[in-house]
Every structure is written in C-alpha cells, then in structure tokens.
Amino acid sequence: GWGWHLSPLLVSTSNLPCWLVEEFVVAEECAPCSNFQAKTTPECGSTGYVEKITCSSSKRNELKSCRSALMEQHLFWKFEGAVVGVALVFACLVIVRQRQLDRKALEKVRKQIESI
C-alpha cells in the first residue's frame, strides 16, 4: 500500500506554507507584485499577483500567489482577441480563394464560348 509513503510528508508540515495546512485570513487583497517583490518573492512568479495572508493557529504572515479578477479578464480578452483574429484571417483567405476560383471558372466559360 501507499500509506507508509505519506507519513513523512505529514510530519514535515512545518516547511509547507502555513495556508496549505491551516485556516487563514487574507490580510491584504490580491494585488500586482511590485518590481522589488517580483525579484525577491517566488510567489510572484506564477501569476504576478500576491495576497498577504495570516494563518490562524501559527499566526504566521505569508505571501500567497493569487489570480486577480482583472488579470483573468485580461487573459480572457487576449484569448478571445486571438480567436477572433485567427477567424478573420481564415475568412479573408477563404474569400480570396473563392475569388480566384470564380475567376478561373469565368476564364474557362469564356474560352469555351470563344471556341464554339
């Protein structure tokens, strides 16, 4: 069984961030990292946003990376924009291709008429 593999992990909760193992309250709302924080705190790395939290039982203050609603919205619109952009490019290609085919078809018809 896997049971015995987990026990060392459960013992060493002290080096885990306290918000993983305890109740916590958000001391400062999710906010973009400052330039200094971005360089010094690893939590800034994943999302570029951090919130300051206080853990209930150990009373430790820690930073926790978070996703801001604004950032989510920004990413969403970036993605939507990309999708619309790609769709427009394809639409243009289709229109151009249609025109080429129409022109070829007209040429063919004209040649047939001339050859009669």
C-alpha positions as CSV (number, residue, x, y, z in Angstrom):
1,G,0.0,0.0,0.0
2,W,0.8,3.7,-0.3
3,G,0.1,4.6,3.3
4,W,3.6,4.5,4.6
5,H,4.9,6.8,1.8
6,L,2.6,9.6,3.1
7,S,3.6,9.7,6.7
8,P,7.0,11.6,6.3
9,L,5.1,14.3,4.3
10,L,2.6,14.7,7.1
11,V,5.3,15.0,9.7
12,S,7.1,17.8,7.9
13,T,4.2,20.3,7.6
14,S,6.4,23.0,9.2
15,N,8.2,23.7,6.0
16,L,5.0,23.8,4.0
17,P,3.3,27.2,3.6
18,C,1.0,27.6,6.5
19,W,-2.0,28.3,4.3
20,L,-1.8,24.8,3.0
21,V,-2.3,23.2,6.4
22,E,-4.1,25.8,8.5
23,E,-7.1,28.1,8.4
24,F,-6.0,31.6,7.2
25,V,-7.4,35.1,6.7
26,V,-6.5,37.4,3.9
27,A,-4.7,40.4,5.4
28,E,-4.1,42.2,2.1
29,E,-6.2,41.6,-1.0
30,C,-4.8,40.2,-4.2
31,A,-2.6,42.8,-5.8
32,P,0.1,43.0,-8.6
33,C,3.6,42.5,-7.3
34,S,6.0,45.4,-7.1
35,N,9.2,45.3,-9.1
36,F,11.1,44.5,-5.9
37,Q,8.6,41.7,-4.9
38,A,8.8,40.2,-8.4
39,K,12.5,39.8,-8.0
40,T,12.5,38.6,-4.4
41,T,9.4,36.6,-3.8
42,P,8.9,33.3,-5.6
43,E,5.1,33.6,-5.2
44,C,5.1,36.4,-7.7
45,G,6.5,34.1,-10.4
46,S,3.4,32.1,-11.3
47,T,0.7,34.8,-11.6
48,G,2.4,38.2,-10.9
49,Y,-0.1,38.8,-8.1
50,V,0.2,38.1,-4.4
51,E,-2.0,38.4,-1.4
52,K,-0.8,38.7,2.2
53,I,-2.4,36.1,4.5
54,T,-2.2,35.4,8.2
55,C,-2.5,31.9,9.4
56,S,-4.8,31.3,12.3
57,S,-3.0,28.9,14.5
58,S,0.7,29.7,13.9
59,K,0.0,33.4,13.5
60,R,2.5,33.4,10.6
61,N,2.2,36.1,7.9
62,E,2.9,34.7,4.4
63,L,2.5,35.7,0.8
64,K,0.4,33.5,-1.4
65,S,0.2,33.8,-5.2
66,C,-3.2,34.6,-6.4
67,R,-5.1,35.3,-9.6
68,S,-6.8,38.6,-9.8
69,A,-10.2,39.0,-11.5
70,L,-8.7,41.8,-13.6
71,M,-5.9,39.5,-14.7
72,E,-8.3,36.7,-15.6
73,Q,-10.4,39.2,-17.6
74,H,-7.3,40.4,-19.4
75,L,-6.3,36.9,-20.3
76,F,-9.8,36.1,-21.4
77,W,-9.9,39.0,-23.7
78,K,-6.4,38.3,-25.0
79,F,-7.6,34.8,-25.8
80,E,-10.9,36.0,-27.3
81,G,-8.9,38.5,-29.4
82,A,-6.6,35.8,-30.7
83,V,-9.5,33.6,-31.6
84,V,-11.3,36.4,-33.5
85,G,-8.1,37.4,-35.2
86,V,-7.4,33.9,-36.4
87,A,-11.1,33.6,-37.6
88,L,-10.7,36.9,-39.6
89,V,-7.5,35.7,-41.2
90,F,-9.2,32.5,-42.3
91,A,-12.3,34.3,-43.5
92,C,-10.1,36.6,-45.7
93,L,-8.2,33.6,-47.1
94,V,-11.5,31.8,-48.0
95,I,-12.8,35.0,-49.7
96,V,-9.5,35.4,-51.7
97,R,-9.5,31.7,-52.7
98,Q,-13.2,31.9,-53.7
99,R,-12.4,34.9,-55.9
100,Q,-9.5,33.1,-57.6
101,L,-11.7,30.1,-58.2
102,D,-14.5,32.3,-59.6
103,R,-12.0,34.0,-61.9
104,K,-10.8,30.6,-63.2
105,A,-14.3,29.4,-63.7
106,L,-15.1,32.6,-65.7
107,E,-12.0,32.2,-67.8
108,K,-13.0,28.6,-68.6
109,V,-16.5,29.6,-69.6
110,R,-15.2,32.4,-71.8
111,K,-12.7,30.1,-73.5
112,Q,-15.5,27.6,-74.1
113,I,-17.7,30.3,-75.6
114,E,-14.9,31.6,-77.8
115,S,-14.1,28.1,-79.1
116,I,-17.7,27.4,-80.2
